[in-house]
Amino acid sequence: MVILVIALIILGPEKLPRTARTIGRGIGKIRRLMNSFQQEMQAAADGPIEAKARKRGAQAAGRATTPDAGAVVGNEESEAARGGEGTPA
């Protein structure tokens, strides 16, 4: 409310509606640009390469929680995961 009164005093009653319209259009343009950017980022995140990466990540997370051959258990790797035979280093 105070800002509106200050704007009215500074701009005057003739320029205030035009200025408010211009500011409103600018804010609308910024919102449209932000929405467009968000849609592009979402489309890129839904691409086939990202889908494969998410699937590999989910599979890796599943292996990390279920001990099996080649899985990481805790902070130690199994011999199969290191790709060699012998004693751990």
C-alpha positions as CSV (number, residue, x, y, z in Angstrom):
1,M,0.0,0.0,0.0
2,V,2.8,2.4,0.9
3,I,4.6,1.5,-2.3
4,L,1.5,2.3,-4.3
5,V,1.2,5.8,-2.6
6,I,4.8,6.5,-3.3
7,A,4.5,5.5,-6.9
8,L,1.4,7.7,-7.3
9,I,3.3,10.7,-5.9
10,I,6.4,10.1,-8.0
11,L,4.7,9.1,-11.3
12,G,1.5,11.0,-11.0
13,P,-2.0,9.8,-11.9
14,E,-1.4,10.0,-15.6
15,K,1.7,7.8,-15.9
16,L,0.9,5.3,-13.1
17,P,-1.6,3.1,-15.1
18,R,0.8,2.9,-18.1
19,T,3.8,2.1,-15.9
20,A,1.8,-0.6,-14.0
21,R,0.8,-2.2,-17.4
22,T,4.4,-2.1,-18.6
23,I,5.6,-3.7,-15.3
24,G,2.9,-6.4,-15.6
25,R,3.8,-7.2,-19.1
26,G,7.5,-7.5,-18.1
27,I,6.7,-9.8,-15.2
28,G,4.5,-11.9,-17.6
29,K,7.3,-12.2,-20.1
30,I,9.8,-13.3,-17.3
31,R,7.3,-15.9,-16.1
32,R,6.9,-17.3,-19.7
33,L,10.7,-17.5,-20.1
34,M,11.0,-19.3,-16.8
35,N,8.3,-21.8,-17.7
36,S,9.9,-22.4,-21.1
37,F,13.3,-23.0,-19.5
38,Q,11.8,-25.4,-16.9
39,Q,10.1,-27.3,-19.7
40,E,13.3,-27.6,-21.7
41,M,15.2,-28.8,-18.6
42,Q,12.4,-31.4,-17.9
43,A,12.5,-32.6,-21.5
44,A,16.3,-33.0,-21.3
45,A,16.0,-34.9,-18.0
46,D,13.4,-37.2,-19.6
47,G,15.7,-38.1,-22.6
48,P,16.8,-41.6,-23.4
49,I,20.4,-41.1,-22.1
50,E,19.2,-39.8,-18.7
51,A,16.6,-42.6,-18.5
52,K,19.4,-45.2,-19.0
53,A,21.5,-43.5,-16.4
54,R,18.7,-43.5,-13.8
55,K,18.1,-47.2,-14.5
56,R,21.7,-48.0,-14.0
57,G,21.7,-46.0,-10.8
58,A,18.7,-47.8,-9.5
59,Q,20.2,-51.1,-10.3
60,A,23.5,-50.2,-8.6
61,A,21.5,-49.0,-5.5
62,G,19.7,-52.4,-5.5
63,R,23.0,-54.3,-5.7
64,A,24.5,-52.2,-2.9
65,T,21.7,-53.2,-0.5
66,T,21.5,-56.9,-1.6
67,P,24.8,-58.8,-1.1
68,D,25.6,-60.9,-4.2
69,A,28.5,-61.6,-6.4
70,G,30.2,-58.4,-7.5
71,A,28.2,-56.2,-5.2
72,V,29.7,-53.6,-2.9
73,V,28.9,-54.5,0.7
74,G,29.6,-51.7,3.2
75,N,33.0,-50.1,2.3
76,E,34.6,-53.3,1.1
77,E,34.5,-54.6,-2.5
78,S,34.1,-58.2,-3.2
79,E,36.8,-60.0,-5.2
80,A,34.6,-60.3,-8.3
81,A,33.9,-56.5,-8.2
82,R,37.7,-55.8,-8.3
83,G,38.0,-58.0,-11.3
84,G,40.9,-60.1,-10.0
85,E,41.8,-63.0,-7.9
86,G,43.9,-63.0,-4.8
87,T,43.9,-61.3,-1.5
88,P,42.5,-57.8,-0.9
89,A,45.0,-55.0,-1.1
